[in-house]
Amino acid sequence: MGETTTLYRAKKIQATPSQFYQPGEILIKNGKIRAIGNSVKIPNDCKIIEWRNSEIYPGLISPGSSLGLAEINALRATRDLSEVGTHTPAIEGWVAVNPDSELIPVARANGITHSLIIPMGGMISGTSGLLQLHGWGIEEMVIKKQVALHLWWPGHGLSIPQPSLKSKTKPKSIAEQDKERIKRITEINEYFDQAIAYQKLKRSGDQSFVLIPSWEAMIPIVEGKVPIMIHADESRQIKAAVQWAQKRGYQIVLSGARDSWKHADWLAENKIPVIFRHIFSAPPHRSSPHDYYFKAPGILARAGVPLSIGLPLGGWATANQRNLPYHAAHGVAHGFSREKALASITIEPAKACGIDQRLGTLEKGKEATFIRTSGDLLDMRISVLGMVMQGDEVSLESRHTRLNLRYLNRPKL
Amino acid sequence: MISSTRAFLFIGLCFCLLKPLYPKTEYPYPGDRPSGITLHAFVGGNIQVTPEKKIKGGTLIIRDGKIEAVGKNLKIPDGCREWNCTNQTIYAGFIDPYLLSGTENPKFLELNHDEHVHATADLSFHGLPSTGQDPGEKGPGFEVSGVHPQRKLMDGLQAEEKKWGELRKFGFTSAHLVPSEGIFRGTGPFVLLSDQEPNELILKNEVSQIIAFDPVGKNSSPPVYPVSLMGVLSVIRQSILETKYANERVRFEIKNQVNLRFMPHIGIQALSRSLGERKSMPIWIEPGSCLMNAKAMEIAKEFELNNPVIIATGDEWRNPEISLSPHHDYILPMIFPTIPDLPNPEDWEQVSLDQLRAWDHAPSMARLLNEMTRTISFTTSETEPGEFHKNLLQSIARGLPENSALASLTTNPAQICGVDKICGTLEATKLANFFIVAGETYFTENPKIESTWIQGRPFFHYPDNGVTDSNSTQKIKEQTSKLAQHPSQLNKPVLRPTSVLFSGFKLWTCENESILLDHDILIENGKISKIGPKLKNDMPKGCQVILGKGRHLTPGIIDCHSHAMILGRVNESTLPSTAMVRIADVVNSESVNIERQLAGGVTICNLLHGSSNPIGGQNAVIKLRLGESPNKLIFKKAPKGIKFALGENVKQANWGDKYTTRFPQSRMGVKMFFQNRFGAAIVYEKKLKNAAVKGLPFRRNLELDAILEIIRGKRFIHCHSYRQDEILVFLRTMEGFGVRVGSLQHVLEGYKVADEISRHGAGASTFSDWWAYKFEVYDAIPYAGAIMHERGCVVSFNSDSPDHARRLNLEAAKAVKYGGLSEMEALKFVTLNPAKQLGIDPWVGSLQVGKDADIAIWSGNPLDYRSRCVQTWVDGVLFHEIEALAKRDKNRADERLSLVTKAQKSLKKDNSIEPSEKAKSKFFHYSLESACDLYPHSCRSNENHAHCLHQ
């Protein structure tokens, strides 16, 4: 982190989603923002950097990916994104990140400065950590370890499978399936109750206490110190999950949240943060409008739901994290304001990760992590020209820029 | 009794009426219970002689199993056993023309879009009979899985007393038993539903050759050709061609007195009876889906078959216009989906309009078919007789006339089975097949059938299912009317003007000039007729005017790589070369993706086979003319094409450790494989020429036909490719055969060999920025499009996904971002350039006088995320308009809501008959046309690599 004071001057600085300075100046020291405005007071021996025709935005935060956990999704040897077991709260996502993954600089090159690294597999898959997408090793890169526990809410769908010749088992009746989904929620309750019992026993100092890592990992959760990110898409799941959390008094973030827009007012009323990952999903039914999910962010934001936009989770989306701004941008033609779209990839995910005191906007006292663009960040035609992370300029070179240069310079045949 | 071998020689004449049919023996053995006498008179009842003719208080006389006389005031012969039929009605015995048999639990073909399976094909390359092996069917005959036209269900015939007894209780007396396995399934006999020994049952040894569009190969382990619907259609074509060739060759050799003549195998012998001039064995087709009905009729025409009887699915409401024909007879199953009792209100969100429509249309299908086809017949297959009866009544309540219902159960099936001389009515000389019901009519909730007579032998029914007299007179319950719409009612063009002037737009012509501000463009008869700054004075009479108000107008977007409107599997993944399969056979005109992609400005899609084999199937370039039939979607001027593929997919690299035996397994082998098939095609061509010169019969091979077209420059290759080495080797290999490649698809490392691609003259159709989803795309870079463009390649960005196809304009914008192309050049990546790659640029791809009026209108700059496509025109017809679409969406939402309400109400009132498992599960079954929309057909949005073979 530079000891010197540096001033960046730009055509426009988007300090927060609603506030911009045009022109703008931003003064940084020791990795922090000292001042920001149209024109700030410049101390002596200040280094001045002119980004005259550029715009400055806060670094973009991906609210969930497998960056560093999956390199080439088709190759099993390069996948570390999910683990065996249905309840593995002690699993931590950040510990298996390959800091030299080629995918990380590629994401960074389009302005993604941070990503939440979410472990997958089973119903309780473990805890996520927030990673800064630059650094020599994972300890340097991880800036918050236990961001949330990940609970993948059980499915609530009903089906009558075709009775097939091959399988001898009779398909389950709808009544049976209904019973099962109630049972699954009971089982989740029981798991959390057991964790509470463990915590009580531990506190009591009773000699029967044995330390078990899985239950240890649950203690900060049941104590409410770490929120729960619940992955749920369908209305039925979302309602059940939110009601469950309210009953138990847990702080949650909804992730996936495909049908959340149908309950926008209710979610806003209950102040449930939502990470919407389905803007490009196929509409659920053939009869659903083509823009069914394009409209969703606008509906959620207008209702007042704290809204982040993310990519779908899993291996295939890992290489495409650089397109995060375009997932947010796509809602804009469909009723999502540009301001909310910007918030959904900066300050909102920072809040969802509990790190908004440090990241998410460009304000005095916050971390000097921002990007330089040639124009509107949400526009696909612009380029990201530079990045400053904790006050230091970071390279935007990647496998892609290297290969581009190499073959641009191939002599013509 | 005629033996089966003799019967084989007397095809078509095999009625077994030569010997006394009843009694069984002239004189009973001691200990046998003697049969009753064979002379009966039924007196005083109503007699429904034919569906139209009813005699009140008539007499029916039968002797020796046949009807002797029927009428009013007949003289009753002496010695007659008299039956008092007062207050009873006599009906001709019902006939089931399609009683599925042959396996323990036979089922209708239900085409669906089930999970992909992969194959280790050890077959000959093209699914033709091979030497040495016996790959498909065991034993002699065609050596392709499921092709066994020689099979006769009669061979193992046994009375199925349990099932047939139930049918008799509802008045059925005879049936055509049909085989239920395979593509060419063979024949089944027409039988009496009696309890006698097999010889006594058969009225006709064979009725028809049954063909089903069944991708049977997927049932094998490992799967074999064909696993896809398009594969099935190719198998049908090739099998018919094989048969035609064999017959020609036999005739040729007889004429030329060849010694040791060619002997067609038993499969060909059997199939020959349905072809040629005699056509003694009719063909019936079970297509398995609404759109495939049309395909069945088409194939019949293609090969000059007699109009086949079509086995309907009950899904014909999706597109009655093309799936029903007044020139064909239809058989309709009576399986109605049942509304499930869903526990929570939210559960209804899961229920789609499509499912509700299928449920609501079901009772109206009989009437619809009755009105739109030559004849319909009903089958009880896969229904319980009680359920069948209930559904029949519902169909009548929805407007099927009672006499039509009767005809569908008697005279129509008799006629299509070729037994109308002996069955179907109660006229003299016909078989004494009938049943007697209490009261005036059979069409009541619980008809009380007293007895069923088969060939003059009675089966008495006792009211064992709680039938009471009061029930038997109950009238048909009034049913609710149909609410569901036909999709075609909504999928209509918004506007179809003969001429239209777009005035004051920003025109992106995608020609040499930059964006033309405040310009006009005049469309006449579907073509661009003028472009200029002010064309008001050029307007013809009645010309529509659309004002630009600063909006942008571009050519329609062309997607050079799509799988979004394909029925069944996108991959015939079994054989390494499937050049014979045709996407054009399986275009899904009912796909919702047409509407959704029009809403993104797309007007043309290149529908491609997947990439699971080095030589894939033939492509289809379609125009998104929403609401038109599959054949009318096809862009007829587009040059023919074919999908090829290289690399990981074709060597099965990501299919799992089991798949290591199909050739090729390495990129070395891929090259050799092409040389092999092209070499084979050249030899084939020589034979073809030789045959033509000498007038010899020629054995056509649909695989080599297609490859030969490539060599002759009449079919463009669109080759899935990734790595620079494989791209180069492929281009060189093709150059060796004098072939110019149409387009390299994906071509993610094309930027490394851009000069070579440019020199060869292949187009490069790539992704904007996808990479790293598998090893061979680790070096993919988003700058690739720009680099290839700068070095002279014709570059396009394609979707390869129904999602991306909705926003290809924004994908194009990335060519500005990565590599700094001008906005017009970037837009050409999704307009003019793909048109060039497909060879359709003389007609589409840019705004030029004389070209087709395929146009998209945008609220702002099409490369800006804030813009939306507001109108899409194809051939001067407005198919997408943003407000019209919103209205359509609202209509559908309203329709769905009213159907949900109706469904919920129906649950409360109706619980009379417990629906069969089949009826319950049918509600959850997706028809082929709708199921195909549930799969994204792209690796890029799916975790399961099994879905991604085309990528």
Interface residues (C-beta under 8 A of the other chain):
Chain A: E71 I72 N73 A74 L75 E102 L103 V106 H156 G157 L158 S159 I160 P161 Q162 P163 L165 P171 I174 A175 D178 E234 S235 R236 K239 D259 F280 S281 A282 P283 P284 H285 R286 S287 P289 H290 D291 P312 G314 G315 W316 T318 A319 N320 R322 N323 Y326 A329 H330 V332 A333 H334 L378 D379 M380 R381 I382 S383 R399 H400 L403 N404 Y407 L408 R410 K412 L413
Chain B: N105 P340 D341 L342 P343 N344 E346 D347 E349 Q350 S352 L353 D354 V592 E595 R596 A599 G600 E648 N654 Y751 K752 A754 D755 E756 R759 D769 W770 W771 A772 Y773 K774 F775 Y778 D779 I781 P782 Y783 I787 R791 P802 D803 R806 R807 L810 A813 K814 V816 K817 E823 S859 L863 D864 Y865 R866 S867 R868 L885 A886 D889 R892 A893 R896 E917 K918 K920 S921 F923 F924 H925 S930 D933 L934 P936 C939 R940 S941 N942 E943 H945
